[in-house]
Amino acid sequence: LGPFDYMGDFILPDGTSLKPTDPALFADEDGRVYLYYFSALQTDDKYVFISQTLGVELKADDPRVFKTEPIVLCALNTENEWERFGEHHENTRFGWLEGQWMYKHGGRYYLICSSPGTSFSTYCMCAYYSDEGPLGHFILQKNNPITQHRCGIVRGAGHGCIVDGPESTIWAFYTCTLCYTHCFERRIGMDLIGVNEDGELFCPGITETPQYGPGVISEPLKGNDAGLLPLTFRRRAHIRASSFVDGRNPLYAFDDSLLTWWQPAEGDTERWIDVNLEAPYVIAASRLIWRDVGLDYAHAALPGPYQYIIKGQKPESDEWVTLLDMSHNVEDHNIDYRRFSPGNYMKIRLQITGAPKGITPGVISFTVFGTRSGVSKTTV
């Protein structure tokens, strides 16, 4: 975990330096080290590039130095729909093939690539495999893409990695596209990976609900969901707030989108938002996704912890009961998931009591999780 010293650029066989795009190192079981990276070739058409994956073995005693010239392991093929650029894969002549990663399992080498572009909901990870070696002949999986999710809070699931976890599990870490502050703005997600009967990688599904962590469930591929459902989305007629800025109304905290948010008005000392679930639910967890309005590193408006209280109101009652008190919170969680003792409530309220210096709080998503009939699993 560091501290790390910069070793310098990679060095080609002719002695020239190289700064590869999306470099990924892989150390095989025999101690040999390899580099995988992304390259793009300009074609005669200025709007079309040929993106490809290059691989090379490095010198073990100096992993900056290429032992040989790199070779092409795979290249863009727009016959594969998921490689076509665009939110609807509409560019049939172009797409990025990037975010390379090597994963080895059961003697088989899996070359992971991402496409078609960082900012799209179609962003995904796909896999090629080789039984010959880390630079061997790679075959495109029939089961592709491995990870992709085009709607909801988690959109896009590309440019990540696949790694071994406890109890012989396999996990994918990927980036979820957000693209508001910057076109490459993202968050990080994770989900289970399995190997099917053909020896191909697959993902049971990109998840947006509470899941068990690695090592908690003995056979998570048979079911890793905690059984808690989101309860607050799109209840437009039953949402209230202490105030809001024009264009940042309270619906945006419940609209299942990362691009919108509720923002209380300047001078609002209460800063609350609540929702009527229209029936009593057993509520056991919450998730807040914050928008740091006014974030400015150059002028010391920096990310930091938010303070807040979540309250519930039982049916036929006007009393607000505290479910979660984070009014003294000192932990910085842009995505803040919390569990609390399950209880039966029909109305839920969030009250913001503090924010980082120089930051105006915005709530991208205020979600509580539970069930109509009760909570059977709570270890999430």
C-alpha positions as CSV (number, residue, x, y, z in Angstrom):
1,L,0.0,0.0,0.0
2,G,2.9,2.3,-0.6
3,P,4.5,4.8,-0.5
4,F,5.3,4.3,-4.2
5,D,8.2,5.7,-6.2
6,Y,7.8,6.5,-9.9
7,M,10.0,4.0,-11.9
8,G,9.7,5.9,-15.2
9,D,8.0,5.2,-18.5
10,F,7.8,1.9,-20.2
11,I,10.7,1.2,-22.6
12,L,10.3,-0.4,-26.1
13,P,12.9,-2.8,-27.5
14,D,14.5,0.0,-29.5
15,G,15.0,2.0,-26.3
16,T,12.3,4.6,-26.9
17,S,9.9,5.4,-24.1
18,L,6.1,4.6,-24.1
19,K,3.2,5.9,-22.1
20,P,0.5,3.3,-22.9
21,T,-3.2,4.0,-22.5
22,D,-5.1,2.0,-19.9
23,P,-2.1,-0.2,-18.9
24,A,-2.8,-3.4,-16.9
25,L,0.0,-5.6,-15.5
26,F,-0.5,-9.3,-15.0
27,A,1.9,-11.6,-13.1
28,D,1.5,-15.3,-14.0
29,E,2.1,-18.2,-11.6
30,D,5.5,-18.8,-13.1
31,G,6.7,-15.3,-12.2
32,R,6.6,-13.9,-15.7
33,V,5.0,-10.4,-16.0
34,Y,2.9,-9.1,-18.9
35,L,1.5,-5.7,-19.9
36,Y,-1.8,-5.2,-21.7
37,Y,-3.0,-1.8,-23.1
38,F,-5.1,0.0,-25.6
39,S,-4.1,1.5,-28.9
40,A,-6.0,3.4,-31.6
41,L,-5.0,3.7,-35.2
42,Q,-6.3,6.6,-37.4
43,T,-7.9,5.5,-40.6
44,D,-8.4,7.4,-43.8
45,D,-11.7,8.6,-42.4
46,K,-11.0,11.2,-39.7
47,Y,-14.1,10.1,-37.8
48,V,-13.0,6.4,-37.6
49,F,-10.3,4.8,-35.4
50,I,-9.4,1.2,-35.2
51,S,-9.0,0.4,-31.5
52,Q,-7.1,-2.7,-30.4
53,T,-5.6,-4.5,-27.5
54,L,-1.8,-5.0,-27.4
55,G,0.1,-7.4,-25.1
56,V,3.8,-7.9,-24.4
57,E,6.0,-9.7,-21.9
58,L,8.1,-7.5,-19.6
59,K,11.5,-8.1,-18.1
60,A,11.0,-9.6,-14.7
61,D,13.9,-7.7,-13.1
62,D,12.7,-4.4,-14.7
63,P,9.0,-4.5,-15.5
64,R,9.2,-1.2,-17.5
65,V,11.2,-2.9,-20.3
66,F,9.5,-4.8,-23.2
67,K,11.2,-8.1,-23.9
68,T,9.8,-8.1,-27.5
69,E,7.6,-6.0,-29.7
70,P,4.0,-5.9,-28.5
71,I,1.4,-8.0,-30.5
72,V,-2.2,-7.4,-31.3
73,L,-4.5,-9.7,-29.2
74,C,-7.9,-8.4,-30.4
75,A,-9.3,-5.4,-32.3
76,L,-12.5,-3.6,-32.7
77,N,-15.2,-5.6,-34.6
78,T,-18.4,-3.6,-35.2
79,E,-20.2,-6.8,-36.0
80,N,-20.4,-7.1,-32.3
81,E,-23.2,-4.7,-31.4
82,W,-21.8,-3.9,-27.9
83,E,-18.6,-2.5,-29.5
84,R,-20.5,0.1,-31.6
85,F,-20.2,3.7,-30.3
86,G,-23.2,5.5,-28.9
87,E,-26.1,5.3,-26.4
88,H,-27.9,3.0,-28.9
89,H,-24.9,1.5,-30.6
90,E,-25.8,3.8,-33.5
91,N,-22.2,4.3,-34.9
92,T,-21.7,1.1,-36.9
93,R,-18.2,2.1,-38.0
94,F,-16.5,3.1,-34.7
95,G,-16.2,2.2,-31.0
96,W,-13.5,2.1,-28.3
97,L,-12.1,-1.2,-27.1
98,E,-10.3,-0.2,-23.9
99,G,-9.8,-0.8,-20.2
100,Q,-7.9,-4.0,-20.7
101,W,-7.5,-6.5,-17.9
102,M,-6.2,-10.1,-17.6
103,Y,-7.8,-12.7,-15.3
104,K,-6.7,-16.4,-15.0
105,H,-8.9,-19.1,-13.7
106,G,-8.6,-22.9,-14.0
107,G,-5.6,-22.5,-16.3
108,R,-7.6,-20.4,-18.8
109,Y,-6.6,-16.8,-19.6
110,Y,-9.5,-14.3,-19.9
111,L,-8.7,-11.0,-21.6
112,I,-11.3,-8.4,-20.4
113,C,-12.0,-5.3,-22.5
114,S,-14.5,-2.5,-22.3
115,S,-16.6,-0.8,-25.0
116,P,-18.0,1.3,-26.6
117,G,-17.5,4.6,-24.7
118,T,-17.2,5.8,-21.1
119,S,-20.1,8.2,-21.1
120,F,-22.8,5.9,-22.4
121,S,-25.2,3.6,-20.6
122,T,-24.1,0.9,-23.1
123,Y,-20.6,0.9,-21.5
124,C,-19.8,-2.8,-20.8
125,M,-17.1,-5.4,-20.2
126,C,-16.6,-8.3,-22.6
127,A,-14.2,-11.2,-22.5
128,Y,-11.9,-13.2,-24.8
129,Y,-10.2,-16.4,-23.7
130,S,-7.1,-18.4,-24.4
131,D,-6.0,-21.9,-23.3
132,E,-2.6,-21.4,-24.9
133,G,-1.1,-18.7,-22.7
134,P,-1.2,-15.0,-21.6
135,L,-0.3,-13.9,-25.2
136,G,-1.9,-16.9,-26.9
137,H,-4.6,-17.0,-29.5
138,F,-7.7,-15.3,-27.9
139,I,-11.2,-16.4,-28.8
140,L,-14.2,-14.1,-28.3
141,Q,-16.7,-15.6,-25.7
142,K,-20.1,-16.5,-27.0
143,N,-21.5,-15.0,-23.7
144,N,-20.9,-11.3,-24.2
145,P,-21.0,-8.7,-22.9
146,I,-20.4,-9.9,-19.4
147,T,-21.5,-6.7,-17.6
148,Q,-23.9,-4.1,-18.9
149,H,-26.8,-2.2,-17.4
150,R,-28.6,0.5,-19.4
151,C,-31.2,1.9,-16.9
152,G,-31.6,2.9,-13.3
153,I,-29.1,4.2,-10.8
154,V,-26.4,1.9,-12.1
155,R,-25.8,2.6,-15.8
156,G,-23.0,1.3,-17.7
157,A,-20.7,-1.3,-16.2
158,G,-17.4,-1.1,-17.9
159,H,-13.7,-0.4,-17.5
160,G,-13.1,-2.5,-14.5
161,C,-11.5,-5.7,-13.4
162,I,-12.3,-9.3,-12.4
163,V,-10.6,-10.8,-9.3
164,D,-10.8,-13.8,-7.0
165,G,-12.6,-13.4,-3.7
166,P,-13.0,-15.5,-0.5
167,E,-14.6,-19.0,-0.6
168,S,-13.7,-19.5,-4.3
169,T,-15.9,-16.6,-5.5
170,I,-15.2,-14.3,-8.4
171,W,-16.0,-10.6,-8.4
172,A,-16.2,-7.8,-11.0
173,F,-15.5,-4.2,-10.1
174,Y,-16.6,-1.8,-12.8
175,T,-17.4,1.9,-13.3
176,C,-20.9,3.3,-13.5
177,T,-21.3,6.2,-15.8
178,L,-22.5,9.5,-14.3
179,C,-21.1,12.2,-16.6
180,Y,-22.5,15.4,-15.1
181,T,-19.5,17.3,-13.7
182,H,-17.2,15.8,-16.3
183,C,-17.9,13.6,-19.3
184,F,-15.8,10.8,-17.7
185,E,-17.4,11.2,-14.2
186,R,-18.1,7.7,-12.8
187,R,-18.8,5.7,-9.6
188,I,-17.6,2.2,-8.8
189,G,-19.8,-0.9,-8.6
190,M,-19.2,-4.5,-7.9
191,D,-21.0,-7.8,-8.6
192,L,-20.6,-11.5,-8.7
193,I,-19.0,-13.4,-11.6
194,G,-19.3,-17.1,-12.4
195,V,-17.9,-19.5,-14.9
196,N,-20.5,-21.5,-17.0
197,E,-20.3,-25.0,-18.3
198,D,-18.5,-23.8,-21.4
199,G,-15.8,-22.2,-19.3
200,E,-17.0,-18.7,-20.1
201,L,-17.4,-15.9,-17.7
202,F,-20.9,-14.6,-16.9
203,C,-22.5,-12.1,-14.5
204,P,-25.8,-13.2,-12.9
205,G,-26.9,-9.5,-13.0
206,I,-25.9,-6.0,-12.3
207,T,-27.5,-5.2,-9.0
208,E,-29.0,-2.0,-7.5
209,T,-30.4,-3.5,-4.3
210,P,-28.5,-4.6,-1.1
211,Q,-26.3,-7.6,-1.6
212,Y,-24.2,-9.7,0.7
213,G,-20.5,-9.0,0.8
214,P,-17.8,-11.4,-0.3
215,G,-17.5,-14.4,1.9
216,V,-20.8,-14.0,3.7
217,I,-22.9,-16.5,1.7
218,S,-21.4,-19.9,1.0
219,E,-22.9,-20.2,-2.6
220,P,-23.7,-16.6,-3.6
221,L,-24.3,-17.5,-7.3
222,K,-27.4,-19.3,-6.1
223,G,-28.7,-16.1,-4.6
224,N,-26.8,-13.2,-3.0
225,D,-29.7,-10.6,-2.7
226,A,-30.6,-9.6,0.9
227,G,-34.3,-9.5,0.1
228,L,-34.7,-5.7,0.6
229,L,-36.5,-3.7,-2.0
230,P,-36.2,0.0,-2.8
231,L,-39.3,1.7,-1.5
232,T,-39.1,5.4,-2.4
233,F,-38.7,5.7,-6.2
234,R,-41.1,7.8,-8.2
235,R,-43.8,8.5,-5.5
236,R,-44.3,11.9,-7.1
237,A,-47.7,12.7,-5.5
238,H,-46.5,12.0,-2.0
239,I,-43.2,13.9,-1.7
240,R,-42.6,17.1,0.4
241,A,-39.6,19.2,1.2
242,S,-38.8,22.2,3.4
243,S,-37.7,24.1,0.3
244,F,-36.0,23.7,-3.1
245,V,-34.1,25.6,-5.7
246,D,-35.8,26.2,-9.0
247,G,-35.0,23.2,-11.2
248,R,-34.0,21.1,-8.3
249,N,-37.3,20.0,-6.9
250,P,-37.8,17.1,-4.4
251,L,-38.9,14.6,-7.1
252,Y,-35.3,14.5,-8.2
253,A,-34.3,12.7,-5.0
254,F,-36.6,9.8,-6.0
255,D,-36.4,9.7,-9.8
256,D,-33.9,6.8,-10.2
257,S,-31.3,9.0,-12.0
258,L,-27.8,10.0,-11.1
259,L,-28.1,13.2,-13.2
260,T,-30.7,15.0,-11.1
261,W,-30.9,16.1,-7.5
262,W,-33.0,17.8,-4.9
263,Q,-31.3,21.0,-3.5
264,P,-32.8,22.9,-0.6
265,A,-33.0,26.7,-1.0
266,E,-30.3,29.0,0.3
267,G,-31.1,30.1,3.9
268,D,-33.3,27.0,4.6
269,T,-32.4,26.1,8.2
270,E,-34.6,23.0,8.2
271,R,-33.5,21.2,5.0
272,W,-35.8,18.2,5.1
273,I,-37.5,16.0,2.5
274,D,-40.0,13.3,3.2
275,V,-42.1,10.7,1.3
276,N,-45.3,8.9,2.0
277,L,-45.0,5.2,1.0
278,E,-48.8,4.9,1.0
279,A,-48.7,1.7,3.1
280,P,-46.7,0.5,6.1
281,Y,-43.4,-1.2,5.2
282,V,-40.7,-2.9,7.4
283,I,-37.7,-0.6,6.7
284,A,-34.2,-1.8,7.5
285,A,-31.7,0.2,5.5
286,S,-31.1,3.5,3.7
287,R,-28.9,4.8,0.9
288,L,-28.0,8.4,0.2
289,I,-26.2,9.6,-2.9
290,W,-24.9,13.1,-2.5
291,R,-24.2,15.9,-5.0
292,D,-21.4,18.2,-3.8
293,V,-22.8,21.5,-5.2
294,G,-20.1,24.1,-5.4
295,L,-17.2,21.6,-5.2
296,D,-14.1,23.6,-6.1
297,Y,-10.7,22.1,-5.3
298,A,-8.9,25.3,-6.3
299,H,-10.8,27.4,-3.7
300,A,-10.8,24.8,-0.9
301,A,-14.4,23.7,-1.3
302,L,-13.6,20.1,-0.8
303,P,-15.5,16.8,-0.4
304,G,-16.3,15.8,3.2
305,P,-18.8,14.1,5.5
306,Y,-22.5,15.1,5.6
307,Q,-24.5,15.0,8.8
308,Y,-28.1,14.0,8.8
309,I,-31.0,12.2,10.5
310,I,-33.5,9.8,9.0
311,K,-36.9,9.5,10.7
312,G,-39.9,7.4,10.3
313,Q,-43.6,7.9,11.0
314,K,-45.9,4.9,11.8
315,P,-49.4,4.6,10.3
316,E,-52.1,6.6,12.2
317,S,-49.4,8.7,14.0
318,D,-48.0,12.2,13.7
319,E,-44.8,11.4,15.7
320,W,-41.5,11.2,13.9
321,V,-39.2,8.5,15.3
322,T,-35.5,8.6,14.7
323,L,-34.3,5.6,12.7
324,L,-30.7,6.7,12.0
325,D,-28.9,9.5,13.7
326,M,-25.8,10.6,11.7
327,S,-25.8,14.1,13.1
328,H,-22.2,13.6,14.3
329,N,-20.9,11.8,11.3
330,V,-17.2,12.2,10.4
331,E,-17.0,9.7,7.6
332,D,-17.0,10.9,4.0
333,H,-19.3,8.7,1.9
334,N,-20.5,10.1,-1.4
335,I,-22.7,7.0,-1.6
336,D,-23.8,6.3,2.0
337,Y,-25.5,2.9,2.7
338,R,-26.6,2.3,6.3
339,R,-28.4,-0.5,8.1
340,F,-30.6,0.1,11.2
341,S,-33.1,-1.9,13.3
342,P,-36.1,-2.9,11.2
343,G,-39.3,-1.1,12.0
344,N,-42.8,-0.7,10.5
345,Y,-43.2,2.8,9.0
346,M,-45.3,4.5,6.3
347,K,-43.6,7.9,6.0
348,I,-39.8,8.5,5.8
349,R,-38.0,11.8,6.3
350,L,-34.4,12.9,5.7
351,Q,-33.1,16.0,7.5
352,I,-29.7,17.4,6.6
353,T,-28.0,18.8,9.7
354,G,-24.5,19.5,8.3
355,A,-22.4,19.7,5.1
356,P,-18.7,20.1,4.2
357,K,-17.4,23.7,4.3
358,G,-18.2,25.6,1.1
359,I,-20.5,22.9,-0.2
360,T,-24.2,23.1,-0.7
361,P,-25.8,19.7,-0.2
362,G,-27.7,18.1,-3.0
363,V,-29.4,14.7,-2.7
364,I,-29.2,12.7,-5.9
365,S,-31.0,9.8,-4.4
366,F,-32.7,9.1,-1.0
367,T,-33.7,5.5,-0.9
368,V,-34.9,3.3,1.9
369,F,-35.0,-0.5,1.6
370,G,-37.4,-3.0,3.2
371,T,-40.4,-5.2,2.5
372,R,-44.1,-5.1,2.9
373,S,-44.3,-8.3,4.9
374,G,-41.1,-8.2,7.0
375,V,-37.4,-8.6,6.8
376,S,-36.0,-12.1,6.8
377,K,-32.3,-11.2,6.1
378,T,-30.5,-8.3,7.7
379,T,-26.8,-9.0,7.4
380,V,-26.0,-6.8,4.4
